[in-house]
Amino acid sequence: MISKAYDVLLSHHWSDQELNAYEQVTKANLDAIAREAQVKEEAMAEGREKGIAEGRIEEKVSIAKKMLQYGVPLEEVMKITGLSHGEIDNLK
């Protein structure tokens, strides 16, 4: 904060070229900060989506296990959960 105020104070003595260069650097820094924030937000959104997808799969697996425990035929388990024959075989 103090350095920014100091830069503003000094800018009154800068040439147009120096002021333009300062503004370009400041804009580039702000753009970099904005890009970083956007990348972080995109990564968080991707992580949320991945977590939701994993949770859905875990729920399907849990349901399939319970169905198998109750003796529900494999074809029914596949139809209801959407899991493949191989995926269900791996649960046994």
Backbone as CSV, one residue per row, in Angstrom:
resi,resn,N_x,N_y,N_z,CA_x,CA_y,CA_z,C_x,C_y,C_z
1,MET,0.831,-1.182,0.000,0.000,0.000,0.000,0.878,1.249,0.000
2,ILE,1.883,1.253,0.872,2.771,2.413,0.954,3.573,2.544,-0.333
3,SER,4.023,1.398,-0.869,4.808,1.464,-2.110,3.956,1.978,-3.258
4,LYS,2.676,1.636,-3.271,1.782,2.139,-4.318,1.616,3.652,-4.188
5,ALA,1.436,4.122,-2.971,1.313,5.570,-2.744,2.603,6.275,-3.146
6,TYR,3.730,5.644,-2.837,5.026,6.220,-3.200,5.164,6.287,-4.720
7,ASP,4.735,5.221,-5.409,4.782,5.220,-6.874,3.912,6.326,-7.455
8,VAL,2.729,6.528,-6.874,1.836,7.592,-7.350,2.494,8.952,-7.155
9,LEU,3.112,9.130,-6.007,3.800,10.391,-5.728,4.926,10.624,-6.734
10,LEU,5.701,9.591,-6.980,6.799,9.714,-7.941,6.299,9.931,-9.363
11,SER,5.134,9.385,-9.668,4.626,9.462,-11.035,4.383,10.899,-11.483
12,HIS,4.235,11.807,-10.568,4.040,13.209,-10.937,5.300,13.808,-11.550
13,HIS,6.425,13.149,-11.334,7.690,13.633,-11.877,8.166,12.798,-13.067
14,TRP,7.382,11.827,-13.471,7.790,10.949,-14.559,7.473,11.587,-15.906
15,SER,8.251,11.183,-16.888,7.956,11.601,-18.261,6.773,10.772,-18.756
16,ASP,6.211,11.171,-19.871,5.093,10.407,-20.440,5.517,8.972,-20.747
17,GLN,6.733,8.814,-21.209,7.242,7.486,-21.532,7.372,6.630,-20.268
18,GLU,7.885,7.191,-19.199,8.023,6.463,-17.938,6.656,6.103,-17.360
19,LEU,5.728,7.046,-17.428,4.381,6.806,-16.920,3.692,5.704,-17.729
20,ASN,3.865,5.742,-19.035,3.281,4.722,-19.900,3.863,3.345,-19.574
21,ALA,5.174,3.282,-19.379,5.820,2.014,-19.034,5.300,1.494,-17.694
22,TYR,5.154,2.382,-16.720,4.637,1.999,-15.398,3.215,1.448,-15.524
23,GLU,2.392,2.113,-16.306,1.011,1.669,-16.484,0.953,0.315,-17.185
24,GLN,1.848,0.090,-18.136,1.878,-1.198,-18.831,2.275,-2.324,-17.876
25,VAL,3.266,-2.055,-17.046,3.700,-3.068,-16.075,2.585,-3.341,-15.067
26,THR,1.937,-2.295,-14.603,0.836,-2.454,-13.651,-0.291,-3.269,-14.271
27,LYS,-0.647,-2.956,-15.508,-1.705,-3.697,-16.203,-1.298,-5.153,-16.394
28,ALA,-0.053,-5.393,-16.771,0.423,-6.767,-16.959,0.341,-7.546,-15.647
29,ASN,0.696,-6.908,-14.543,0.611,-7.567,-13.231,-0.833,-7.891,-12.870
30,LEU,-1.734,-6.957,-13.107,-3.151,-7.199,-12.815,-3.712,-8.302,-13.707
31,ASP,-3.300,-8.309,-14.975,-3.739,-9.366,-15.891,-3.240,-10.732,-15.421
32,ALA,-1.998,-10.785,-14.954,-1.435,-12.047,-14.463,-2.199,-12.539,-13.236
33,ILE,-2.540,-11.629,-12.356,-3.311,-11.989,-11.159,-4.685,-12.518,-11.560
34,ALA,-5.315,-11.869,-12.529,-6.635,-12.304,-12.993,-6.555,-13.681,-13.649
35,ARG,-5.512,-13.912,-14.456,-5.342,-15.220,-15.096,-5.135,-16.310,-14.050
36,GLU,-4.339,-16.012,-13.047,-4.086,-16.983,-11.981,-5.381,-17.323,-11.240
37,ALA,-6.180,-16.322,-10.962,-7.458,-16.556,-10.279,-8.377,-17.407,-11.146
38,GLN,-8.377,-17.144,-12.449,-9.224,-17.912,-13.360,-8.768,-19.369,-13.420
39,VAL,-7.467,-19.587,-13.495,-6.932,-20.950,-13.532,-7.292,-21.693,-12.248
40,LYS,-7.175,-21.022,-11.112,-7.531,-21.650,-9.834,-9.008,-22.021,-9.807
41,GLU,-9.856,-21.119,-10.268,-11.296,-21.383,-10.275,-11.625,-22.559,-11.189
42,GLU,-10.984,-22.601,-12.363,-11.221,-23.713,-13.282,-10.759,-25.031,-12.674
43,ALA,-9.622,-25.017,-11.996,-9.114,-26.232,-11.353,-10.050,-26.689,-10.237
44,MET,-10.570,-25.741,-9.475,-11.502,-26.094,-8.402,-12.789,-26.676,-8.978
45,ALA,-13.288,-26.084,-10.055,-14.509,-26.586,-10.686,-14.286,-27.999,-11.214
46,GLU,-13.129,-28.216,-11.822,-12.800,-29.546,-12.334,-12.717,-30.550,-11.187
47,GLY,-12.126,-30.142,-10.084,-12.027,-31.011,-8.915,-13.391,-31.354,-8.339
48,ARG,-14.272,-30.355,-8.295,-15.636,-30.607,-7.796,-16.349,-31.610,-8.693
49,GLU,-16.248,-31.405,-10.013,-16.908,-32.311,-10.955,-16.374,-33.728,-10.812
50,LYS,-15.057,-33.851,-10.668,-14.446,-35.171,-10.511,-14.921,-35.827,-9.216
51,GLY,-14.990,-35.055,-8.151,-15.457,-35.580,-6.871,-16.902,-36.039,-6.929
52,ILE,-17.726,-35.269,-7.610,-19.141,-35.646,-7.758,-19.255,-36.942,-8.548
53,ALA,-18.490,-37.045,-9.637,-18.526,-38.258,-10.460,-18.064,-39.471,-9.659
54,GLU,-16.997,-39.309,-8.883,-16.506,-40.414,-8.055,-17.543,-40.807,-7.010
55,GLY,-18.220,-39.820,-6.450,-19.263,-40.099,-5.468,-20.416,-40.883,-6.067
56,ARG,-20.764,-40.560,-7.300,-21.849,-41.290,-7.972,-21.454,-42.746,-8.206
57,ILE,-20.211,-42.942,-8.613,-19.741,-44.312,-8.838,-19.742,-45.087,-7.526
58,GLU,-19.255,-44.465,-6.458,-19.247,-45.130,-5.150,-20.659,-45.501,-4.717
59,GLU,-21.613,-44.627,-4.990,-23.002,-44.907,-4.624,-23.541,-46.083,-5.433
60,LYS,-23.235,-46.124,-6.727,-23.669,-47.252,-7.558,-23.076,-48.561,-7.043
61,VAL,-21.805,-48.520,-6.683,-21.130,-49.711,-6.163,-21.787,-50.152,-4.859
62,SER,-22.080,-49.212,-3.994,-22.720,-49.527,-2.719,-24.091,-50.167,-2.940
63,ILE,-24.853,-49.607,-3.847,-26.183,-50.152,-4.154,-26.051,-51.552,-4.741
64,ALA,-25.101,-51.724,-5.659,-24.903,-53.035,-6.284,-24.534,-54.081,-5.238
65,LYS,-23.663,-53.731,-4.310,-23.270,-54.673,-3.258,-24.474,-55.098,-2.424
66,LYS,-25.302,-54.129,-2.060,-26.488,-54.449,-1.256,-27.448,-55.338,-2.040
67,MET,-27.621,-55.017,-3.317,-28.521,-55.822,-4.144,-28.020,-57.262,-4.236
68,LEU,-26.717,-57.422,-4.418,-26.147,-58.768,-4.506,-26.312,-59.514,-3.184
69,GLN,-26.165,-58.804,-2.068,-26.353,-59.426,-0.752,-27.779,-59.941,-0.588
70,TYR,-28.734,-59.240,-1.200,-30.136,-59.647,-1.113,-30.520,-60.648,-2.199
71,GLY,-29.528,-61.072,-2.976,-29.782,-62.107,-3.976,-30.424,-61.614,-5.256
72,VAL,-30.345,-60.349,-5.530,-30.909,-59.817,-6.773,-30.063,-60.342,-7.932
73,PRO,-30.700,-60.844,-8.984,-29.955,-61.382,-10.125,-29.017,-60.334,-10.748
74,LEU,-27.895,-60.837,-11.255,-26.859,-59.983,-11.829,-27.411,-59.055,-12.906
75,GLU,-28.245,-59.580,-13.775,-28.810,-58.762,-14.861,-29.615,-57.581,-14.307
76,GLU,-30.343,-57.814,-13.229,-31.122,-56.742,-12.598,-30.195,-55.690,-11.993
77,VAL,-29.139,-56.151,-11.338,-28.171,-55.232,-10.731,-27.547,-54.363,-11.817
78,MET,-27.184,-54.987,-12.932,-26.591,-54.244,-14.047,-27.569,-53.200,-14.582
79,LYS,-28.807,-53.610,-14.745,-29.826,-52.724,-15.307,-30.083,-51.521,-14.389
80,ILE,-30.181,-51.769,-13.112,-30.526,-50.713,-12.156,-29.356,-49.773,-11.886
81,THR,-28.154,-50.333,-11.739,-27.003,-49.494,-11.376,-26.271,-48.910,-12.578
82,GLY,-26.405,-49.560,-13.727,-25.658,-49.103,-14.895,-24.226,-49.603,-14.903
83,LEU,-23.876,-50.443,-13.937,-22.529,-51.013,-13.891,-22.440,-52.185,-14.865
84,SER,-21.245,-52.414,-15.380,-21.037,-53.516,-16.319,-20.902,-54.840,-15.561
85,HIS,-20.972,-55.923,-16.321,-20.813,-57.261,-15.743,-19.460,-57.363,-15.043
86,GLY,-18.416,-56.880,-15.706,-17.071,-56.925,-15.133,-16.947,-56.111,-13.861
87,GLU,-17.554,-54.937,-13.852,-17.498,-54.087,-12.654,-18.187,-54.762,-11.474
88,ILE,-19.294,-55.419,-11.758,-20.026,-56.097,-10.686,-19.264,-57.334,-10.224
89,ASP,-18.655,-58.058,-11.162,-17.846,-59.225,-10.781,-16.704,-58.826,-9.858
90,ASN,-16.141,-57.658,-10.072,-15.043,-57.181,-9.223,-15.500,-56.880,-7.799
91,LEU,-16.789,-56.724,-7.595,-17.319,-56.429,-6.264,-17.404,-57.682,-5.401
92,LYS,-17.485,-58.823,-6.048,-17.695,-60.081,-5.313,-16.451,-60.520,-4.593
